[in-house]
Amino acid sequence: MGIIKVVRWTAYVEATLFILLLIAVVIQATGHGSLPAAIVGSMHGTVFTFYIVLVLVARFKVKWKWRTTAAILLIACVPGGGYVVDRYAFKYEPRAKRPRSRSRGGAGGESNATAEAGSGAEAGSGAGRPAVEHTAVDQG
């Protein structure tokens, strides 16, 4: 596993624990016990310390600028900031590809035209596109 994957995973865990810590502190402040805050606080402190060390190690392995490293560390101080770091580190991960948001066939006008014409297309027709019946099921 590469260093960037480890940084991304740790950022995700750290952000989740940070949000859980805030919830635990609210529970503690309302007088419902301090045990959740103590447990989650210890876990978050450990993971955050590990995260800082990982970011500094990654800085030298990936050759990040100090500005980038400082931004990554500062963003982690904001609740949920690790989720932003997780997305940001995508561009530094070797061979990482973002998932495609659209199908290759365009905006999908072809399947609507087929549905309106009532051609009764069977599954597998339309050059690899979903069958028309599937589209009709989604509508109602």
C-alpha positions in Angstrom: 0.0 0.0 0.0 1.4 3.4 -1.0 1.9 6.3 1.4 -0.8 8.3 -0.2 -3.4 5.6 0.3 -2.3 5.4 4.0 -2.6 9.2 4.3 -6.1 9.1 2.7 -7.3 6.3 4.9 -6.0 7.9 8.0 -7.5 11.3 7.1 -10.9 9.6 6.7 -10.6 7.8 10.0 -9.4 11.0 11.7 -12.2 13.1 10.4 -14.8 10.5 11.5 -13.3 10.4 15.0 -13.2 14.2 15.2 -16.9 14.4 14.4 -17.6 11.6 17.0 -15.5 13.5 19.5 -17.6 16.6 19.1 -20.7 14.5 19.6 -19.2 12.9 22.7 -18.2 16.4 24.1 -21.9 17.5 23.7 -23.0 14.4 25.6 -20.5 15.2 28.3 -21.6 18.9 28.5 -25.2 17.9 28.9 -24.3 15.9 32.0 -24.8 12.4 30.5 -21.4 11.1 31.4 -17.8 11.7 30.4 -16.8 8.2 29.4 -17.6 8.6 25.7 -15.5 11.8 25.4 -12.6 10.1 27.2 -12.7 7.0 24.9 -13.2 8.8 21.7 -10.8 11.6 22.7 -8.0 9.1 23.3 -8.7 7.4 20.0 -8.8 10.7 18.1 -5.5 11.9 19.8 -3.7 8.7 18.8 -4.9 8.8 15.2 -4.3 12.5 14.8 -0.7 12.1 16.0 -0.2 9.2 13.6 -1.7 11.4 10.9 0.6 14.3 11.4 3.7 11.9 11.3 2.3 10.3 8.1 1.7 13.6 6.4 5.3 14.7 7.2 6.7 11.3 5.9 4.5 11.6 2.7 5.8 15.2 2.2 9.3 13.9 1.6 8.3 10.8 -0.3 5.9 12.6 -2.7 7.9 15.8 -2.6 5.0 18.0 -1.6 5.8 21.7 -1.1 5.7 23.0 2.4 2.7 25.0 1.5 0.8 21.9 0.5 1.8 20.1 3.6 0.8 23.0 5.8 -2.6 23.2 4.0 -3.2 19.5 4.5 -2.4 19.8 8.3 -4.5 22.9 8.8 -7.5 21.4 7.0 -7.3 18.4 9.4 -8.0 20.8 12.3 -11.5 21.6 11.0 -14.2 19.0 11.8 -14.6 16.9 8.7 -11.5 18.3 7.1 -10.1 14.9 6.6 -12.8 14.2 4.0 -11.5 17.2 2.0 -7.9 15.9 2.3 -9.1 12.5 1.2 -10.4 14.0 -2.1 -7.4 16.3 -2.5 -4.9 13.5 -2.1 -6.5 11.8 -5.1 -4.4 13.9 -7.5 -1.1 12.8 -5.9 -1.9 9.1 -5.8 -0.2 7.2 -8.7 -2.5 5.8 -11.3 -5.6 7.0 -9.4 -8.5 7.6 -11.7 -11.6 9.5 -10.8 -14.9 7.6 -11.4 -16.7 8.8 -14.5 -19.9 10.7 -13.8 -21.6 10.0 -17.2 -21.9 7.1 -19.6 -20.0 7.3 -22.8 -23.1 7.5 -25.0 -23.9 11.1 -24.3 -26.8 12.5 -22.3 -29.0 9.5 -22.8 -31.4 10.9 -25.4 -31.2 7.7 -27.4 -32.9 5.6 -24.7 -35.7 8.2 -24.4 -36.3 8.2 -28.1 -36.5 4.4 -28.1 -39.0 4.4 -25.2 -41.2 7.0 -26.9 -41.2 5.0 -30.2 -42.4 1.9 -28.4 -40.0 -0.3 -30.3 -40.1 -3.1 -27.7 -36.3 -3.3 -27.6 -35.1 -6.4 -25.8 -32.3 -6.6 -23.2 -28.9 -6.2 -24.7 -29.9 -4.0 -27.6 -28.8 -0.4 -28.1 -25.0 -1.0 -28.3 -24.5 -2.1 -24.7 -27.0 0.3 -23.1 -29.6 -0.8 -20.6 -32.9 -2.2 -21.9 -35.8 0.2 -22.3 -37.9 -1.8 -19.8 -35.4 -0.8 -17.1 -36.0 2.9 -17.8 -39.7 2.4 -17.6 -39.4 0.7 -14.3 -37.4 3.6 -12.9 -40.2 6.1 -13.8 -43.0 4.5 -12.0 
